[in-house]
Amino acid sequence: MPVLDPARRISVTEAHSLGVAGLVRDAEAGGDLVVTRHGRPVAAVVSTQHLAALRVLEDDLRDAALVVLRMAGDAGVRGSLDDTIAAFGFDRTELEAEPDADLAAGRE
């Protein structure tokens, strides 16, 4: 499905004459409209089905960009959880004791 079909363009004046009901009717029928002012696109009316598809594509693109960024910055070095905890100045025993200390002090 194309993001916006450039063939379905109407002017602001035409959109006004269609009215909200006409714009909604076209969107319900699956017809995306690009509203133009002085020949330049300024708004779009799309069906909720198309909007949902666009949001899925946006999420997929964001995920793909994150994967590419992680791959580009991955030096291949892996460490253990204990090494990571130590890098923050803690040890596992100390962290595991915190919830018990909080409960004993009446904090949840």
N, CA, C and O atoms as CSV, one atom per row, in Angstrom:
chain,resi,resn,atom,element,x,y,z
A,1,MET,N,N,0.852,-1.174,0.000
A,1,MET,CA,C,0.000,0.000,0.000
A,1,MET,C,C,0.891,1.228,0.000
A,1,MET,O,O,1.734,1.374,0.885
A,2,PRO,N,N,0.722,2.125,-0.986
A,2,PRO,CA,C,1.534,3.334,-0.988
A,2,PRO,C,C,1.192,4.206,0.213
A,2,PRO,O,O,0.055,4.208,0.684
A,3,VAL,N,N,2.166,4.936,0.698
A,3,VAL,CA,C,1.933,5.772,1.871
A,3,VAL,C,C,0.853,6.793,1.560
A,3,VAL,O,O,-0.135,6.866,2.292
A,4,LEU,N,N,0.998,7.571,0.522
A,4,LEU,CA,C,-0.034,8.501,0.087
A,4,LEU,C,C,-0.070,8.499,-1.431
A,4,LEU,O,O,0.961,8.692,-2.076
A,5,ASP,N,N,-1.233,8.285,-2.001
A,5,ASP,CA,C,-1.399,8.243,-3.448
A,5,ASP,C,C,-1.453,9.667,-3.980
A,5,ASP,O,O,-2.432,10.374,-3.739
A,6,PRO,N,N,-0.413,10.107,-4.706
A,6,PRO,CA,C,-0.394,11.493,-5.153
A,6,PRO,C,C,-1.501,11.819,-6.161
A,6,PRO,O,O,-1.776,12.995,-6.401
A,7,ALA,N,N,-2.138,10.812,-6.753
A,7,ALA,CA,C,-3.196,11.061,-7.728
A,7,ALA,C,C,-4.475,11.556,-7.052
A,7,ALA,O,O,-5.314,12.167,-7.713
A,8,ARG,N,N,-4.642,11.312,-5.770
A,8,ARG,CA,C,-5.861,11.704,-5.058
A,8,ARG,C,C,-5.625,13.013,-4.323
A,8,ARG,O,O,-5.602,13.043,-3.092
A,9,ARG,N,N,-5.454,14.074,-5.059
A,9,ARG,CA,C,-5.228,15.393,-4.469
A,9,ARG,C,C,-6.463,16.253,-4.673
A,9,ARG,O,O,-7.083,16.250,-5.736
A,10,ILE,N,N,-6.803,16.991,-3.617
A,10,ILE,CA,C,-7.888,17.961,-3.741
A,10,ILE,C,C,-7.456,19.248,-3.049
A,10,ILE,O,O,-6.650,19.230,-2.119
A,11,SER,N,N,-7.993,20.340,-3.509
A,11,SER,CA,C,-7.650,21.631,-2.915
A,11,SER,C,C,-8.416,21.808,-1.608
A,11,SER,O,O,-9.368,21.083,-1.321
A,12,VAL,N,N,-7.983,22.775,-0.839
A,12,VAL,CA,C,-8.682,23.098,0.401
A,12,VAL,C,C,-10.129,23.482,0.085
A,12,VAL,O,O,-11.046,23.118,0.821
A,13,THR,N,N,-10.329,24.211,-1.004
A,13,THR,CA,C,-11.684,24.612,-1.409
A,13,THR,C,C,-12.548,23.393,-1.708
A,13,THR,O,O,-13.704,23.329,-1.288
A,14,GLU,N,N,-11.983,22.414,-2.443
A,14,GLU,CA,C,-12.728,21.186,-2.740
A,14,GLU,C,C,-13.026,20.404,-1.461
A,14,GLU,O,O,-14.116,19.855,-1.303
A,15,ALA,N,N,-12.048,20.357,-0.545
A,15,ALA,CA,C,-12.259,19.659,0.725
A,15,ALA,C,C,-13.376,20.325,1.510
A,15,ALA,O,O,-14.206,19.654,2.125
A,16,HIS,N,N,-13.389,21.655,1.483
A,16,HIS,CA,C,-14.443,22.393,2.175
A,16,HIS,C,C,-15.814,22.077,1.580
A,16,HIS,O,O,-16.790,21.898,2.308
A,17,SER,N,N,-15.878,22.009,0.249
A,17,SER,CA,C,-17.176,21.719,-0.381
A,17,SER,C,C,-17.614,20.277,-0.136
A,17,SER,O,O,-18.813,20.004,-0.076
A,18,LEU,N,N,-16.667,19.349,0.008
A,18,LEU,CA,C,-17.017,17.963,0.351
A,18,LEU,C,C,-17.559,17.886,1.770
A,18,LEU,O,O,-18.450,17.090,2.067
A,19,GLY,N,N,-17.013,18.716,2.633
A,19,GLY,CA,C,-17.408,18.700,4.034
A,19,GLY,C,C,-16.794,17.515,4.760
A,19,GLY,O,O,-16.229,16.608,4.149
A,20,VAL,N,N,-16.921,17.548,6.067
A,20,VAL,CA,C,-16.362,16.479,6.893
A,20,VAL,C,C,-16.977,15.139,6.512
A,20,VAL,O,O,-16.268,14.138,6.409
A,21,ALA,N,N,-18.284,15.115,6.304
A,21,ALA,CA,C,-18.955,13.857,5.959
A,21,ALA,C,C,-18.397,13.268,4.670
A,21,ALA,O,O,-18.188,12.058,4.579
A,22,GLY,N,N,-18.157,14.111,3.679
A,22,GLY,CA,C,-17.606,13.631,2.412
A,22,GLY,C,C,-16.186,13.116,2.559
A,22,GLY,O,O,-15.825,12.096,1.972
A,23,LEU,N,N,-15.380,13.821,3.344
A,23,LEU,CA,C,-13.999,13.379,3.580
A,23,LEU,C,C,-13.976,12.046,4.313
A,23,LEU,O,O,-13.197,11.154,3.974
A,24,VAL,N,N,-14.835,11.916,5.319
A,24,VAL,CA,C,-14.909,10.670,6.085
A,24,VAL,C,C,-15.393,9.535,5.183
A,24,VAL,O,O,-14.871,8.422,5.257
A,25,ARG,N,N,-16.378,9.804,4.341
A,25,ARG,CA,C,-16.907,8.779,3.435
A,25,ARG,C,C,-15.790,8.258,2.518
A,25,ARG,O,O,-15.670,7.050,2.314
A,26,ASP,N,N,-14.975,9.165,1.966
A,26,ASP,CA,C,-13.864,8.739,1.115
A,26,ASP,C,C,-12.848,7.917,1.906
A,26,ASP,O,O,-12.340,6.912,1.408
A,27,ALA,N,N,-12.550,8.340,3.137
A,27,ALA,CA,C,-11.585,7.605,3.963
A,27,ALA,C,C,-12.118,6.223,4.308
A,27,ALA,O,O,-11.370,5.245,4.286
A,28,GLU,N,N,-13.409,6.133,4.627
A,28,GLU,CA,C,-14.007,4.829,4.948
A,28,GLU,C,C,-13.957,3.891,3.754
A,28,GLU,O,O,-13.837,2.675,3.909
A,29,ALA,N,N,-14.049,4.466,2.562
A,29,ALA,CA,C,-14.002,3.649,1.344
A,29,ALA,C,C,-12.563,3.280,0.979
A,29,ALA,O,O,-12.328,2.586,-0.010
A,30,GLY,N,N,-11.601,3.746,1.782
A,30,GLY,CA,C,-10.203,3.408,1.526
A,30,GLY,C,C,-9.499,4.399,0.637
A,30,GLY,O,O,-8.350,4.175,0.258
A,31,GLY,N,N,-10.153,5.487,0.294
A,31,GLY,CA,C,-9.536,6.488,-0.564
A,31,GLY,C,C,-8.817,7.551,0.233
A,31,GLY,O,O,-9.451,8.405,0.853
A,32,ASP,N,N,-7.499,7.506,0.222
A,32,ASP,CA,C,-6.719,8.534,0.894
A,32,ASP,C,C,-6.778,9.818,0.082
A,32,ASP,O,O,-6.716,9.785,-1.147
A,33,LEU,N,N,-6.897,10.931,0.761
A,33,LEU,CA,C,-6.931,12.232,0.102
A,33,LEU,C,C,-5.772,13.074,0.593
A,33,LEU,O,O,-5.484,13.110,1.789
A,34,VAL,N,N,-5.111,13.746,-0.321
A,34,VAL,CA,C,-4.094,14.729,0.026
A,34,VAL,C,C,-4.709,16.088,-0.265
A,34,VAL,O,O,-5.108,16.375,-1.394
A,35,VAL,N,N,-4.781,16.908,0.754
A,35,VAL,CA,C,-5.370,18.239,0.615
A,35,VAL,C,C,-4.236,19.217,0.330
A,35,VAL,O,O,-3.225,19.240,1.031
A,36,THR,N,N,-4.425,20.025,-0.716
A,36,THR,CA,C,-3.381,20.966,-1.118
A,36,THR,C,C,-3.843,22.402,-0.958
A,36,THR,O,O,-5.031,22.709,-1.065
A,37,ARG,N,N,-2.886,23.268,-0.701
A,37,ARG,CA,C,-3.126,24.716,-0.675
A,37,ARG,C,C,-2.109,25.314,-1.638
A,37,ARG,O,O,-0.902,25.160,-1.453
A,38,HIS,N,N,-2.599,25.989,-2.653
A,38,HIS,CA,C,-1.737,26.576,-3.691
A,38,HIS,C,C,-0.845,25.502,-4.321
A,38,HIS,O,O,0.320,25.751,-4.631
A,39,GLY,N,N,-1.409,24.308,-4.502
A,39,GLY,CA,C,-0.693,23.213,-5.162
A,39,GLY,C,C,0.264,22.438,-4.283
A,39,GLY,O,O,0.849,21.455,-4.737
A,40,ARG,N,N,0.446,22.854,-3.022
A,40,ARG,CA,C,1.365,22.147,-2.117
A,40,ARG,C,C,0.576,21.300,-1.131
A,40,ARG,O,O,-0.406,21.783,-0.568
A,41,PRO,N,N,0.976,20.048,-0.903
A,41,PRO,CA,C,0.282,19.212,0.076
A,41,PRO,C,C,0.404,19.808,1.483
A,41,PRO,O,O,1.497,20.170,1.919
A,42,VAL,N,N,-0.734,19.905,2.190
A,42,VAL,CA,C,-0.723,20.455,3.544
A,42,VAL,C,C,-1.373,19.525,4.561
A,42,VAL,O,O,-1.158,19.678,5.763
A,43,ALA,N,N,-2.165,18.563,4.094
A,43,ALA,CA,C,-2.845,17.649,5.015
A,43,ALA,C,C,-3.225,16.386,4.252
A,43,ALA,O,O,-3.231,16.349,3.022
A,44,ALA,N,N,-3.542,15.354,5.029
A,44,ALA,CA,C,-3.996,14.107,4.426
A,44,ALA,C,C,-5.145,13.545,5.242
A,44,ALA,O,O,-5.172,13.662,6.468
A,45,VAL,N,N,-6.078,12.942,4.559
A,45,VAL,CA,C,-7.186,12.249,5.207
A,45,VAL,C,C,-7.041,10.795,4.806
A,45,VAL,O,O,-7.119,10.447,3.628
A,46,VAL,N,N,-6.826,9.941,5.818
A,46,VAL,CA,C,-6.611,8.516,5.557
A,46,VAL,C,C,-7.559,7.695,6.422
A,46,VAL,O,O,-8.048,8.166,7.448
A,47,SER,N,N,-7.810,6.473,5.998
A,47,SER,CA,C,-8.659,5.583,6.789
A,47,SER,C,C,-7.914,5.142,8.048
A,47,SER,O,O,-6.685,5.177,8.098
A,48,THR,N,N,-8.661,4.734,9.045
A,48,THR,CA,C,-8.018,4.243,10.268
A,48,THR,C,C,-7.226,2.968,9.981
A,48,THR,O,O,-6.223,2.700,10.641
A,49,GLN,N,N,-7.668,2.190,9.009
A,49,GLN,CA,C,-6.929,0.977,8.625
A,49,GLN,C,C,-5.560,1.362,8.063
A,49,GLN,O,O,-4.549,0.751,8.411
A,50,HIS,N,N,-5.528,2.374,7.196
A,50,HIS,CA,C,-4.260,2.815,6.622
A,50,HIS,C,C,-3.379,3.451,7.701
A,50,HIS,O,O,-2.165,3.248,7.709
A,51,LEU,N,N,-3.979,4.209,8.601
A,51,LEU,CA,C,-3.220,4.818,9.687
A,51,LEU,C,C,-2.571,3.746,10.562
A,51,LEU,O,O,-1.416,3.885,10.964
A,52,ALA,N,N,-3.310,2.682,10.855
A,52,ALA,CA,C,-2.748,1.581,11.653
A,52,ALA,C,C,-1.580,0.933,10.915
A,52,ALA,O,O,-0.565,0.599,11.527
A,53,ALA,N,N,-1.720,0.756,9.602
A,53,ALA,CA,C,-0.629,0.168,8.810
A,53,ALA,C,C,0.598,1.075,8.825
A,53,ALA,O,O,1.729,0.596,8.910
A,54,LEU,N,N,0.373,2.384,8.743
A,54,LEU,CA,C,1.489,3.330,8.804
A,54,LEU,C,C,2.195,3.265,10.158
A,54,LEU,O,O,3.420,3.364,10.229
A,55,ARG,N,N,1.430,3.100,11.215
A,55,ARG,CA,C,2.038,3.010,12.551
A,55,ARG,C,C,2.859,1.737,12.705
A,55,ARG,O,O,3.916,1.754,13.336
A,56,VAL,N,N,2.380,0.631,12.132
A,56,VAL,CA,C,3.158,-0.619,12.166
A,56,VAL,C,C,4.460,-0.431,11.403
A,56,VAL,O,O,5.522,-0.849,11.865
A,57,LEU,N,N,4.378,0.200,10.230
A,57,LEU,CA,C,5.591,0.454,9.445
A,57,LEU,C,C,6.559,1.355,10.206
A,57,LEU,O,O,7.770,1.140,10.163
A,58,GLU,N,N,6.032,2.360,10.899
A,58,GLU,CA,C,6.870,3.252,11.690
A,58,GLU,C,C,7.582,2.480,12.797
A,58,GLU,O,O,8.775,2.682,13.026
A,59,ASP,N,N,6.862,1.604,13.479
A,59,ASP,CA,C,7.468,0.787,14.537
A,59,ASP,C,C,8.537,-0.136,13.959
A,59,ASP,O,O,9.611,-0.290,14.540
A,60,ASP,N,N,8.237,-0.753,12.809
A,60,ASP,CA,C,9.208,-1.642,12.165
A,60,ASP,C,C,10.468,-0.880,11.760
A,60,ASP,O,O,11.581,-1.377,11.931
A,61,LEU,N,N,10.291,0.323,11.224
A,61,LEU,CA,C,11.435,1.130,10.817
A,61,LEU,C,C,12.280,1.525,12.023
A,61,LEU,O,O,13.509,1.502,11.963
A,62,ARG,N,N,11.613,1.889,13.116
A,62,ARG,CA,C,12.342,2.240,14.342
A,62,ARG,C,C,13.146,1.038,14.836
A,62,ARG,O,O,14.307,1.185,15.217
A,63,ASP,N,N,12.536,-0.151,14.833
A,63,ASP,CA,C,13.237,-1.359,15.268
A,63,ASP,C,C,14.428,-1.664,14.365
A,63,ASP,O,O,15.505,-2.021,14.843
A,64,ALA,N,N,14.224,-1.519,13.055
A,64,ALA,CA,C,15.313,-1.789,12.111
A,64,ALA,C,C,16.463,-0.806,12.325
A,64,ALA,O,O,17.629,-1.197,12.280
A,65,ALA,N,N,16.141,0.467,12.557
A,65,ALA,CA,C,17.187,1.463,12.800
A,65,ALA,C,C,17.961,1.132,14.072
A,65,ALA,O,O,19.181,1.289,14.112
A,66,LEU,N,N,17.264,0.678,15.104
A,66,LEU,CA,C,17.922,0.305,16.346
A,66,LEU,C,C,18.874,-0.870,16.135
A,66,LEU,O,O,19.983,-0.881,16.670
A,67,VAL,N,N,18.441,-1.856,15.356
A,67,VAL,CA,C,19.294,-3.009,15.063
A,67,VAL,C,C,20.548,-2.563,14.317
A,67,VAL,O,O,21.655,-2.992,14.644
A,68,VAL,N,N,20.373,-1.699,13.314
A,68,VAL,CA,C,21.522,-1.224,12.537
A,68,VAL,C,C,22.486,-0.448,13.428
A,68,VAL,O,O,23.700,-0.632,13.344
A,69,LEU,N,N,21.940,0.426,14.286
A,69,LEU,CA,C,22.805,1.188,15.188
A,69,LEU,C,C,23.556,0.283,16.154
A,69,LEU,O,O,24.740,0.488,16.422
A,70,ARG,N,N,22.861,-0.709,16.667
A,70,ARG,CA,C,23.535,-1.632,17.595
A,70,ARG,C,C,24.609,-2.438,16.886
A,70,ARG,O,O,25.681,-2.673,17.444
A,71,MET,N,N,24.330,-2.861,15.663
A,71,MET,CA,C,25.329,-3.622,14.914
A,71,MET,C,C,26.536,-2.748,14.597
A,71,MET,O,O,27.674,-3.213,14.668
A,72,ALA,N,N,26.300,-1.494,14.250
A,72,ALA,CA,C,27.391,-0.588,13.895
A,72,ALA,C,C,28.282,-0.284,15.103
A,72,ALA,O,O,29.489,-0.091,14.958
A,73,GLY,N,N,27.684,-0.245,16.281
A,73,GLY,CA,C,28.454,0.090,17.469
A,73,GLY,C,C,28.921,-1.107,18.267
A,73,GLY,O,O,29.524,-0.938,19.327
A,74,ASP,N,N,28.659,-2.319,17.788
A,74,ASP,CA,C,29.014,-3.527,18.533
A,74,ASP,C,C,30.475,-3.877,18.287
A,74,ASP,O,O,30.871,-4.181,17.161
A,75,ALA,N,N,31.269,-3.831,19.345
A,75,ALA,CA,C,32.685,-4.182,19.239
A,75,ALA,C,C,32.911,-5.674,19.428
A,75,ALA,O,O,34.042,-6.148,19.319
A,76,GLY,N,N,31.847,-6.418,19.709
A,76,GLY,CA,C,31.973,-7.852,19.883
A,76,GLY,C,C,32.427,-8.268,21.269
A,76,GLY,O,O,32.635,-9.455,21.523
A,77,VAL,N,N,32.583,-7.303,22.173
A,77,VAL,CA,C,33.047,-7.598,23.519
A,77,VAL,C,C,31.832,-7.894,24.393
A,77,VAL,O,O,30.881,-7.114,24.445
A,78,ARG,N,N,31.882,-9.022,25.071
A,78,ARG,CA,C,30.792,-9.413,25.959
A,78,ARG,C,C,31.350,-9.575,27.366
A,78,ARG,O,O,32.491,-9.998,27.551
A,79,GLY,N,N,30.536,-9.235,28.345
A,79,GLY,CA,C,30.959,-9.386,29.731
A,79,GLY,C,C,29.879,-10.087,30.528
A,79,GLY,O,O,28.740,-10.215,30.079
A,80,SER,N,N,30.235,-10.525,31.680
A,80,SER,CA,C,29.274,-11.208,32.538
A,80,SER,C,C,28.457,-10.177,33.321
A,80,SER,O,O,28.827,-9.006,33.404
A,81,LEU,N,N,27.363,-10.625,33.879
A,81,LEU,CA,C,26.538,-9.755,34.706
A,81,LEU,C,C,27.339,-9.278,35.915
A,81,LEU,O,O,27.237,-8.116,36.310
A,82,ASP,N,N,28.133,-10.172,36.501
A,82,ASP,CA,C,28.934,-9.781,37.665
A,82,ASP,C,C,29.942,-8.693,37.299
A,82,ASP,O,O,30.180,-7.788,38.098
A,83,ASP,N,N,30.540,-8.765,36.101
A,83,ASP,CA,C,31.469,-7.716,35.661
A,83,ASP,C,C,30.743,-6.381,35.503
A,83,ASP,O,O,31.284,-5.331,35.853
A,84,THR,N,N,29.539,-6.422,34.986
A,84,THR,CA,C,28.755,-5.202,34.799
A,84,THR,C,C,28.366,-4.609,36.142
A,84,THR,O,O,28.462,-3.398,36.340
A,85,ILE,N,N,27.927,-5.457,37.065
A,85,ILE,CA,C,27.573,-4.985,38.410
A,85,ILE,C,C,28.794,-4.345,39.072
A,85,ILE,O,O,28.679,-3.287,39.692
A,86,ALA,N,N,29.949,-4.972,38.945
A,86,ALA,CA,C,31.189,-4.448,39.536
A,86,ALA,C,C,31.574,-3.111,38.905
A,86,ALA,O,O,32.119,-2.243,39.586
A,87,ALA,N,N,31.296,-2.934,37.600
A,87,ALA,CA,C,31.625,-1.680,36.928
A,87,ALA,C,C,30.840,-0.511,37.519
A,87,ALA,O,O,31.271,0.638,37.420
A,88,PHE,N,N,29.695,-0.797,38.133
A,88,PHE,CA,C,28.892,0.238,38.785
A,88,PHE,C,C,29.190,0.350,40.281
A,88,PHE,O,O,28.524,1.092,41.002
A,89,GLY,N,N,30.204,-0.402,40.740
A,89,GLY,CA,C,30.630,-0.280,42.127
A,89,GLY,C,C,29.837,-1.109,43.121
A,89,GLY,O,O,29.846,-0.815,44.316
A,90,PHE,N,N,29.154,-2.136,42.646
A,90,PHE,CA,C,28.380,-3.007,43.525
A,90,PHE,C,C,28.887,-4.431,43.394
A,90,PHE,O,O,29.716,-4.736,42.537
A,91,ASP,N,N,28.374,-5.297,44.256
A,91,ASP,CA,C,28.571,-6.729,44.038
A,91,ASP,C,C,27.216,-7.405,44.172
A,91,ASP,O,O,26.282,-6.841,44.741
A,92,ARG,N,N,27.119,-8.601,43.651
A,92,ARG,CA,C,25.836,-9.300,43.581
A,92,ARG,C,C,25.226,-9.505,44.970
A,92,ARG,O,O,24.021,-9.326,45.146
A,93,THR,N,N,26.038,-9.874,45.946
A,93,THR,CA,C,25.550,-10.127,47.302
A,93,THR,C,C,24.906,-8.867,47.880
A,93,THR,O,O,23.846,-8.929,48.503
A,94,GLU,N,N,25.559,-7.727,47.666
A,94,GLU,CA,C,25.035,-6.453,48.166
A,94,GLU,C,C,23.680,-6.132,47.522
A,94,GLU,O,O,22.746,-5.728,48.215
A,95,LEU,N,N,23.573,-6.308,46.215
A,95,LEU,CA,C,22.311,-6.015,45.516
A,95,LEU,C,C,21.199,-6.973,45.927
A,95,LEU,O,O,20.048,-6.563,46.075
A,96,GLU,N,N,21.538,-8.243,46.112
A,96,GLU,CA,C,20.517,-9.220,46.505
A,96,GLU,C,C,20.021,-8.965,47.921
A,96,GLU,O,O,18.895,-9.336,48.252
A,97,ALA,N,N,20.839,-8.340,48.764
A,97,ALA,CA,C,20.449,-8.059,50.142
A,97,ALA,C,C,19.546,-6.831,50.259
A,97,ALA,O,O,18.833,-6.687,51.252
A,98,GLU,N,N,19.566,-5.950,49.266
A,98,GLU,CA,C,18.783,-4.712,49.331
A,98,GLU,C,C,17.284,-4.937,49.515
A,98,GLU,O,O,16.691,-4.281,50.371
A,99,PRO,N,N,16.643,-5.824,48.762
A,99,PRO,CA,C,15.198,-6.005,48.966
A,99,PRO,C,C,14.868,-6.483,50.385
A,99,PRO,O,O,13.883,-6.042,50.976
A,100,ASP,N,N,15.693,-7.384,50.929
A,100,ASP,CA,C,15.457,-7.862,52.291
A,100,ASP,C,C,15.609,-6.723,53.296
A,100,ASP,O,O,14.823,-6.626,54.238
A,101,ALA,N,N,16.618,-5.852,53.110
A,101,ALA,CA,C,16.831,-4.715,53.997
A,101,ALA,C,C,15.665,-3.737,53.907
A,101,ALA,O,O,15.232,-3.191,54.922
A,102,ASP,N,N,15.153,-3.513,52.691
A,102,ASP,CA,C,14.009,-2.618,52.514
A,102,ASP,C,C,12.772,-3.167,53.218
A,102,ASP,O,O,12.056,-2.420,53.885
A,103,LEU,N,N,12.517,-4.457,53.075
A,103,LEU,CA,C,11.355,-5.075,53.730
A,103,LEU,C,C,11.488,-5.007,55.245
A,103,LEU,O,O,10.509,-4.745,55.944
A,104,ALA,N,N,12.704,-5.243,55.761
A,104,ALA,CA,C,12.919,-5.203,57.214
A,104,ALA,C,C,12.718,-3.803,57.755
A,104,ALA,O,O,12.314,-3.630,58.905
A,105,ALA,N,N,13.002,-2.787,56.923
A,105,ALA,CA,C,12.838,-1.396,57.349
A,105,ALA,C,C,11.415,-0.894,57.090
A,105,ALA,O,O,11.116,0.267,57.369
A,106,GLY,N,N,10.551,-1.735,56.571
A,106,GLY,CA,C,9.176,-1.348,56.316
A,106,GLY,C,C,8.955,-0.625,54.994
A,106,GLY,O,O,7.889,-0.052,54.772
A,107,ARG,N,N,9.957,-0.646,54.114
A,107,ARG,CA,C,9.843,-0.025,52.782
A,107,ARG,C,C,9.524,-1.107,51.754
A,107,ARG,O,O,10.046,-2.220,51.810
A,108,GLU,N,N,8.677,-0.755,50.843
A,108,GLU,CA,C,8.365,-1.733,49.784
A,108,GLU,C,C,8.789,-1.203,48.453
A,108,GLU,O,O,8.614,-1.875,47.436
